[in-house]
Structure formats: structure tokens, C-alpha cells
Amino acid sequence: MSPRNVVSEDLKACIPALYHHGYSVQKICNILALKKSLVYNTLALFSKYGVVNNPHSLSCISGRPRILSQADLIFLQALIDHWHILYLDKLQQELFIKRGVPASISTLAHAIKRLHVTWKVVTAPALERSEELRALYMNCISAEAPDTNMLVFIDHSVKDERTSFRKYGQACKGARCIQCRCFVRGILTCMQQVHA
């Protein structure tokens, strides 16, 4: 016998068809391998609504309404996309300041799961990496140091003392969590000095 919760609508639709062709409830149970209570309930629903399932079963939403609206979820998604290493308490603070919504840490954790955002290890490359900014940076360096022997290279290009302790961050499932670095700020400062 199949459990009631795994019986498909196609199989349930066979019950009234067989019943109207003169089959008894017991024969329908034997043919379809269903419980007698399921056959009786399906026939009752079909005689009342004309379909094998109750069309009003999902019309009543039980439980409390969600604290966070769709607009709040969009705000959270944009905030996480912009700044991957935000902790939940910072998200809570930003949500309250910008949207006026007081949400608990557990509510935010559930909301982030609904957005398919996971907690993962942060990777180092800059989000702002682009060939155009690199070219501007190289032009700035060549103006400051025309001889390449004047340059000293240190392998700490992605080091940032303010955010280096943030080992974990949030990003959508299937995507890397990339931490913003000071790369663009350094280039823009350099460009301002050149134009000045």
C-alpha cells in the first residue's frame, strides 16, 4: 500500500474514473494498491469540488507573518553583494538604520538561507580588478619611477590590516566569497595626485 502523502494526482484521478465505471471501492483499492480511506476521501472531494484535491487547502496561511518583507530581503541581498564579510550583527544594525526593521539575529540567519547565501572562506582577489584601472596604475607608477630599478616588490599586494582578520564571509551558493580590498582606493588616490 502506498502512503497517502506520496500518491500522485494522476493516480488519484483514476479513482473517480474507475468508480463511475462501476468498480467497487474494494476493487479500486486492489487495482491501484491504495488504502480504503484514501479512496473514500478522494471520492468525497471529487463529489464536492469536482477535483481530487481540496482547492482551498492552501488558501489559509497559518502561523505568524514574516517580519522581513520582500523589499527587506532585496536590501539584505544588495548589502551582502556589496560587502561580503558583514557579520549578522552588522546586517541587523544596517537593516534597522536604513529600513527601520528590528530583526533578531536568528531571523536574519533564516532570511539569508532563503536567499541561498552561504557562509564560506573569503578569497583574496579584489572585486574591483579591471584592466583599465591596472593601465592607469601602471601609467602612474611609470611617471613616478621611470627606471624599473627604483621599484621594490613585496608579496603583500592583497594585505589589508583592517580586514585581514575576516577569514569568513557570505556569498550565494556556487559563487566564491571575494573580499574587497584597497586596490581601487590606492589607484584613485594615485590618479588624483597625478591630475593635481
Solvent accessible surface area in square Angstrom, and as a share of the most:
residue,aa,sasa,rsa
1,M,158,0.71
2,S,38,0.25
3,P,76,0.48
4,R,137,0.50
5,N,135,0.69
6,V,99,0.57
7,V,16,0.09
8,S,62,0.40
9,E,111,0.50
10,D,114,0.59
11,L,52,0.26
12,K,29,0.12
13,A,50,0.39
14,C,55,0.33
15,I,0,0.00
16,P,5,0.03
17,A,50,0.39
18,L,37,0.18
19,Y,100,0.38
20,H,131,0.59
21,H,146,0.65
22,G,68,0.65
23,Y,85,0.32
24,S,55,0.35
25,V,20,0.11
26,Q,94,0.42
27,K,117,0.49
28,I,0,0.00
29,C,5,0.03
30,N,103,0.53
31,I,96,0.49
32,L,26,0.13
33,A,52,0.40
34,L,0,0.00
35,K,99,0.42
36,K,99,0.42
37,S,69,0.44
38,L,5,0.03
39,V,0,0.00
40,Y,116,0.44
41,N,56,0.29
42,T,3,0.02
43,L,27,0.13
44,A,59,0.46
45,L,42,0.21
46,F,68,0.28
47,S,96,0.62
48,K,150,0.63
49,Y,71,0.27
50,G,45,0.43
51,V,74,0.43
52,V,17,0.10
53,N,47,0.24
54,N,54,0.28
55,P,78,0.49
56,H,110,0.49
57,S,72,0.47
58,L,160,0.80
59,S,77,0.50
60,C,112,0.67
61,I,165,0.84
62,S,106,0.68
63,G,70,0.68
64,R,204,0.74
65,P,120,0.75
66,R,165,0.60
67,I,85,0.43
68,L,7,0.03
69,S,57,0.37
70,Q,126,0.56
71,A,47,0.36
72,D,5,0.03
73,L,8,0.04
74,I,110,0.56
75,F,44,0.18
76,L,0,0.00
77,Q,40,0.18
78,A,58,0.45
79,L,28,0.14
80,I,2,0.01
81,D,71,0.37
82,H,140,0.62
83,W,102,0.36
84,H,23,0.10
85,I,4,0.02
86,L,3,0.01
87,Y,79,0.30
88,L,51,0.25
89,D,88,0.46
90,K,65,0.27
91,L,0,0.00
92,Q,59,0.26
93,Q,91,0.41
94,E,28,0.12
95,L,0,0.00
96,F,117,0.49
97,I,106,0.54
98,K,128,0.54
99,R,103,0.38
100,G,49,0.47
101,V,23,0.13
102,P,100,0.63
103,A,6,0.05
104,S,54,0.35
105,I,72,0.37
106,S,67,0.43
107,T,32,0.19
108,L,0,0.00
109,A,35,0.27
110,H,118,0.53
111,A,2,0.02
112,I,11,0.06
113,K,143,0.60
114,R,93,0.34
115,L,32,0.16
116,H,112,0.50
117,V,6,0.03
118,T,46,0.27
119,W,127,0.45
120,K,49,0.21
121,V,82,0.47
122,V,21,0.12
123,T,41,0.24
124,A,37,0.29
125,P,46,0.29
126,A,16,0.12
127,L,77,0.38
128,E,58,0.26
129,R,128,0.47
130,S,43,0.28
131,E,129,0.58
132,E,130,0.58
133,L,34,0.17
134,R,94,0.34
135,A,55,0.42
136,L,61,0.30
137,Y,84,0.32
138,M,122,0.55
139,N,97,0.50
140,C,7,0.04
141,I,44,0.22
142,S,63,0.41
143,A,74,0.57
144,E,122,0.55
145,A,13,0.10
146,P,111,0.70
147,D,69,0.36
148,T,104,0.60
149,N,133,0.68
150,M,115,0.51
151,L,57,0.28
152,V,130,0.75
153,F,172,0.72
154,I,127,0.65
155,D,136,0.70
156,H,121,0.54
157,S,103,0.67
158,V,60,0.34
159,K,107,0.45
160,D,13,0.07
161,E,129,0.58
162,R,155,0.57
163,T,29,0.17
164,S,55,0.35
165,F,133,0.55
166,R,52,0.19
167,K,126,0.53
168,Y,90,0.34
169,G,0,0.00
170,Q,6,0.03
171,A,4,0.03
172,C,49,0.29
173,K,130,0.55
174,G,91,0.88
175,A,49,0.38
176,R,175,0.64
177,C,0,0.00
178,I,43,0.22
179,Q,3,0.01
180,C,44,0.26
181,R,32,0.12
182,C,42,0.25
183,F,69,0.29
184,V,27,0.16
185,R,131,0.48
186,G,41,0.39
187,I,2,0.01
188,L,77,0.38
189,T,67,0.39
190,C,21,0.12
191,M,43,0.19
192,Q,125,0.56
193,Q,128,0.57
194,V,79,0.46
195,H,149,0.67
196,A,119,0.92
